[in-house]
Amino acid sequence: MAGKFEQKPFSEIDINDPLFASLKADYPEFATKWFPKCIREDRKAVVFFDATGLGAFIALKKEEDEPILLQNGELPAVPRLKIATMLLAERFRGQRLGEGALGLVLWYWQRSKLAEIYVTIFPSHTDLIAQVERFGFQLAGYNARGEGVYLRSRKDIDFSDPYKSFPFVSPNFSKGGYLIVDEGYHDTLFPYSELKNTQHEPLDMDAANGVSKVYIGRAWNVHYRIGEPIFIYRKYTGTEGRPGYRSCLTSYCVVTGVISVKENGRAKMSFDEFVALAGNKTVFDRQELKQRFDNDQTITVITMLYCGYFGPGRNLNMVWLKENGLWANEQQYPTQVQLTPTQCRAIWQAARVKLENVFGL
């Protein structure tokens, strides 16, 4: 599924693409009024193209002083981000492109600092409703067209479930940690966290489309706990230059699960259960998973949500981490390091990540 999300002007998007057929049926004015108006206003949409054509379409709108009218009242005007349109081609049903699209939208909301985000959905679109509810949207009521109004607020984030609070981290976490990922796998699992002058061909585009990730490791005594942040360390495996300057922290996740698959050579689940657990959220294919399952004495699966990335020029290399007392000592492997909340905040601040965007404050 080669392809990527990108911004395009409405004027460069074909309104006659089959992707828009259902929207035209639900909203007769979509093609005759709304889309032409967006062209006149020189608006842009987030789209996904693959070899077949248009696969996803997302249009966003900022609302500063517009109340939301409901059948039984209204929601007062506050600065909001409206998901005006979010479409996914049928050929991607059951894959992770929809999760990736929603993740991009929530990242945008995170950076916008707008108080709320909402989307309107007809009750018949049960799959989309299930997806947005999983990510913390709550039904606020129904509008005059009979659409459900699903809303999230930065003032009322549900930190009991990492999915419902995504992309924010609970400010009440007790510790954090590191996850070490070889550079080739890293650049597939954690897109958008690019380094300057570094390019890698993706190993498996399926693994890059969603925000839920799976890491398969060999350690059994990991300290990670659900809801805790972990920083992703991109390990340089080349031979050029000094590794301490080329290996670095690039992004951060929140743990959603820690599952022991094998311990001391004893399997705790079948191979098929292991494959189902990994799904298409890892860079390994079925054959590679089989090799790991047969040969590794210990297998621990860490599931997590990809909450944010630092970006080129903001990544923190191993030399900086050592100089600031944030790296492992000689008796430790880096994944054994347990970072205090103060140390985690120091890492975010050094990477120029605003803490209000980490915690949703």
Buried (B, 14 or more C-beta within 10 A) or exposed (E): BEBBBEEBEBEEBEEEBEBBEEBBEEBEEBBEEBBBEBBEEEBBBBBBBBEEEBBBBBBBEEBEEEEBEBEEEEBEEBEBBBBBBBBBBEEBEEBBBBBBBBBBBBBBBBEBBBBBBBBBBBEEBEEBBEBBBBBBBBBBBBBEEEBBBBBBBBEEBBBEBBBBBBBBBBBEBEBBBBBBBEBBBBBBBBBBBBBEEEEEEBBBBBBBBBBBBBBBBEEEEBBBEEBBBBBBBBBBEEEEEEBBEBBBBBBBBBBBBBBBBBBEEEBEBEBEEBBEBBBBBBBBBEEEBBEBBEEBEBBBBBBBBBBBBBBEEBBBBBBBBEEEEBBBEEEEEBBBBBBEBEBBBBBBEBBEBEBEBBBBE
